[in-house]
Amino acid sequence: MDDFDYVPGMFLNSSAAPKIEKYPEQKPEKQVKEEVRERVSTVSIKAVLAFIGVLAVIITMLSTVIYLNEKIIANQKDITKYTNQVKQANAENVRLTAELSSIISADKIQNYAVTVLGMQQAERYQIHYFEDRDGDKVVVAAGKIPNADT
């Protein structure tokens, strides 16, 4: 052998020689149909169970969204109700403040003191201011001099 050494069986795995395979034994048609039914029923049951599971998850999510939307709507109604109550309370506050201002004024207090209580307003000449060197101030009205007791 010059340049090429031949080894027996060397072309069996090459593309030059076709690979010979045996066909599997054929099963009876009845047995094949039963196997197909079993596989289909197993696959069908798994598919149905998966579909039911996905459907349950979707229904749960949708019911949660609906529930949360109902809660949001209820909270918005509450917010509107309380906002209206705050507006009414502010309006009532303004009304009561105006009523109080109209009831109590300096002129009305002075008129009540003079007419009902019999008080008199001090005149300017009746008020005397004294300053002590210590910084104490004494106010004497109607010419009365304070005693050491007062």
Contacts in CASP RR format, 6 or more apart in sequence:
PFRMAT RR
TARGET T0000
AUTHOR 0000-0000-0000
METHOD contacts of the structure
MODEL  1
MDDFDYVPGMFLNSSAAPKIEKYPEQKPEKQVKEEVRERVSTVSIKAVLA
FIGVLAVIITMLSTVIYLNEKIIANQKDITKYTNQVKQANAENVRLTAEL
SSIISADKIQNYAVTVLGMQQAERYQIHYFEDRDGDKVVVAAGKIPNADT
11 17 0 8 1.000
12 19 0 8 1.000
13 19 0 8 1.000
27 35 0 8 1.000
110 121 0 8 1.000
113 119 0 8 1.000
114 120 0 8 1.000
114 121 0 8 1.000
122 141 0 8 1.000
122 142 0 8 1.000
126 141 0 8 1.000
126 142 0 8 1.000
126 143 0 8 1.000
127 139 0 8 1.000
127 140 0 8 1.000
127 141 0 8 1.000
128 139 0 8 1.000
128 140 0 8 1.000
128 141 0 8 1.000
128 143 0 8 1.000
129 137 0 8 1.000
129 138 0 8 1.000
129 139 0 8 1.000
130 137 0 8 1.000
130 138 0 8 1.000
130 139 0 8 1.000
130 140 0 8 1.000
131 137 0 8 1.000
132 138 0 8 1.000
138 146 0 8 1.000
140 146 0 8 1.000
END
